[in-house]
Amino acid sequence: MIEPAISTKDERDDMSSQVVLSPLEAQNAPERVVSIVVTPMSLDDIPAVMAIERASFPRPWPERAYHYELTENPNAYFVVARAYESIQTSSVPHSPWHRLAVRLGLHSHPAPAQPLVVGFAGMWMQVDEAHIATIATHPGWRGRGVGERILVNLLREAQRRHAITVTLEVRVSNGVAQNLYRKYGFEEVGRRKAYYQDNREDALLMTVTNFDTPEYRERLDALEGRLR
Ligand SMILES: CC(C)(COP(=O)(O)OP(=O)(O)OC[C@H]1O[C@@H](n2cnc3c(N)ncnc32)[C@H](O)[C@@H]1OP(=O)(O)O)[C@@H](O)C(=O)NCCC(=O)NCCS
């Protein structure tokens, strides 16, 4: 997204939602449920972030850039998305003893596996402008709503910080990312010639111009509602 640069995290509300990966094939069949939770990035997340970074960008940011953003840049807001997986069993038709045990809290489901970092993003606040500096989903998790959940988290944070506009750069060839941004009201407002150093590709400059309006807030509410 942006060329490598050197940009706190804040304790913020988590944005969590559930994605049912496999439909119930039969009653009582175990169901894999994955919850995607977006939280501020910590230094411990950097190795996992770097793995996604290297798999996603031709000119990855160096590790020290993330260290800088998390420890020295007061205008930075960086997050990770984690996937928590759990197995749930259907409640029907269980015995009366099973139902009683569930009611009394004596029945427990298997513990969720260790959460995985499946995506990340970073944003800088520049006065009343929120600038999305980077966003990526682990290649094995793309197309499952992770990028969208991360973007919504950033946009909500921009609202909390009273941004008037949100901006970003994207490669002209990156149609997937542009689709995501257009879905959330970003429009092309300019072009930076030969912005990317690896192939001298142009960048589109995209912004949400009506970010600070009731219409946009309604749009964001509706889109976020569909994610839940
Ligand atoms: C761009 C990126 C972050 C999207 O993340 P993702 O988790 O795959 O996206 P989601 O599953 O949340 O999809 C959200 C929207 O993105 C768009 N999108 C996602 N995959 C798409 C595809 N294969 N083709 C076209 N549009 C697609 C759609 O608009 C989609 O909304 P929809 O489901 O209503 O159609 C991801 O592709 C990525 O990491 N790319 C590499 C890094 C990168 O290019 N970052 C952006 C730099 S500017």
The ligand as an SDF file (V2000), in Angstrom:
LIG
                    3D

 48 50  0  0  0  0  0  0  0  0999 V2000
   -7.0030   -6.8220   -0.1730 C   0  0  0  0  0  0  0  0  0  0  0  0
   -7.1250   -7.8660    0.9150 C   0  0  0  0  0  0  0  0  0  0  0  0
   -6.6450   -7.2560    2.2470 C   0  0  0  0  0  0  0  0  0  0  0  0
   -8.6150   -8.2630    1.0430 C   0  0  0  0  0  0  0  0  0  0  0  0
   -8.7290   -9.1140    2.1810 O   0  0  0  0  0  0  0  0  0  0  0  0
   -9.7480  -10.3540    2.2410 P   0  0  0  0  0  0  0  0  0  0  0  0
   -9.7320  -10.8510    3.6410 O   0  0  0  0  0  0  0  0  0  0  0  0
   -9.4250  -11.3320    1.1730 O   0  0  0  0  0  0  0  0  0  0  0  0
  -11.1080   -9.6270    1.8530 O   0  0  0  0  0  0  0  0  0  0  0  0
  -12.5990  -10.0100    2.3000 P   0  0  0  0  0  0  0  0  0  0  0  0
  -12.7880  -11.4840    2.2380 O   0  0  0  0  0  0  0  0  0  0  0  0
  -12.9200   -9.3190    3.5740 O   0  0  0  0  0  0  0  0  0  0  0  0
  -13.4430   -9.3550    1.0940 O   0  0  0  0  0  0  0  0  0  0  0  0
  -13.9770   -8.0470    1.2130 C   0  0  0  0  0  0  0  0  0  0  0  0
  -14.2410   -7.4570   -0.1530 C   0  0  0  0  0  0  0  0  0  0  0  0
  -13.0140   -7.4050   -0.9180 O   0  0  0  0  0  0  0  0  0  0  0  0
  -13.3170   -7.6430   -2.3010 C   0  0  0  0  0  0  0  0  0  0  0  0
  -12.7310   -8.9060   -2.7020 N   0  0  0  0  0  0  0  0  0  0  0  0
  -12.1860   -9.8600   -1.8760 C   0  0  0  0  0  0  0  0  0  0  0  0
  -11.7010  -10.8870   -2.6170 N   0  0  0  0  0  0  0  0  0  0  0  0
  -11.9690  -10.5880   -3.9130 C   0  0  0  0  0  0  0  0  0  0  0  0
  -11.6990  -11.2400   -5.1430 C   0  0  0  0  0  0  0  0  0  0  0  0
  -11.0820  -12.4160   -5.1890 N   0  0  0  0  0  0  0  0  0  0  0  0
  -12.0830  -10.6220   -6.3010 N   0  0  0  0  0  0  0  0  0  0  0  0
  -12.6890   -9.4280   -6.2840 C   0  0  0  0  0  0  0  0  0  0  0  0
  -12.9690   -8.7370   -5.1330 N   0  0  0  0  0  0  0  0  0  0  0  0
  -12.6190   -9.3190   -3.9690 C   0  0  0  0  0  0  0  0  0  0  0  0
  -14.8270   -7.7050   -2.3960 C   0  0  0  0  0  0  0  0  0  0  0  0
  -15.3110   -6.3870   -2.5590 O   0  0  0  0  0  0  0  0  0  0  0  0
  -15.1910   -8.2510   -1.0230 C   0  0  0  0  0  0  0  0  0  0  0  0
  -16.5090   -7.9460   -0.6570 O   0  0  0  0  0  0  0  0  0  0  0  0
  -17.6890   -9.0020   -1.0820 P   0  0  0  0  0  0  0  0  0  0  0  0
  -17.3840  -10.2460   -0.3200 O   0  0  0  0  0  0  0  0  0  0  0  0
  -18.9560   -8.3160   -0.6270 O   0  0  0  0  0  0  0  0  0  0  0  0
  -17.5810   -9.1630   -2.5620 O   0  0  0  0  0  0  0  0  0  0  0  0
   -6.3360   -9.1560    0.5650 C   0  0  0  0  0  0  0  0  0  0  0  0
   -6.6680   -9.5500   -0.7360 O   0  0  0  0  0  0  0  0  0  0  0  0
   -4.8170   -9.0100    0.6620 C   0  0  0  0  0  0  0  0  0  0  0  0
   -4.2250   -9.1770    1.7260 O   0  0  0  0  0  0  0  0  0  0  0  0
   -4.1510   -8.6990   -0.4690 N   0  0  0  0  0  0  0  0  0  0  0  0
   -2.6890   -8.5800   -0.4890 C   0  0  0  0  0  0  0  0  0  0  0  0
   -2.2350   -7.3150    0.2000 C   0  0  0  0  0  0  0  0  0  0  0  0
   -2.8840   -6.1040   -0.4310 C   0  0  0  0  0  0  0  0  0  0  0  0
   -2.9880   -5.9990   -1.6300 O   0  0  0  0  0  0  0  0  0  0  0  0
   -3.2810   -5.1700    0.4410 N   0  0  0  0  0  0  0  0  0  0  0  0
   -3.9080   -3.9450   -0.0140 C   0  0  0  0  0  0  0  0  0  0  0  0
   -2.8700   -2.9310   -0.2740 C   0  0  0  0  0  0  0  0  0  0  0  0
   -3.5710   -1.4240   -0.8780 S   0  0  0  0  0  0  0  0  0  0  0  0
  1  2  1  0
  2  3  1  0
  2  4  1  0
  2 36  1  0
  4  5  1  0
  5  6  1  0
  6  7  2  0
  6  8  1  0
  6  9  1  0
  9 10  1  0
 10 11  2  0
 10 12  1  0
 10 13  1  0
 13 14  1  0
 14 15  1  0
 15 16  1  0
 15 30  1  0
 16 17  1  0
 17 18  1  0
 17 28  1  0
 18 19  1  0
 18 27  1  0
 19 20  2  0
 20 21  1  0
 21 22  1  0
 21 27  2  0
 22 23  1  0
 22 24  2  0
 24 25  1  0
 25 26  2  0
 26 27  1  0
 28 29  1  0
 28 30  1  0
 30 31  1  0
 31 32  1  0
 32 33  2  0
 32 34  1  0
 32 35  1  0
 36 37  1  0
 36 38  1  0
 38 39  2  0
 38 40  1  0
 40 41  1  0
 41 42  1  0
 42 43  1  0
 43 44  2  0
 43 45  1  0
 45 46  1  0
 46 47  1  0
 47 48  1  0
M  END
$$$$
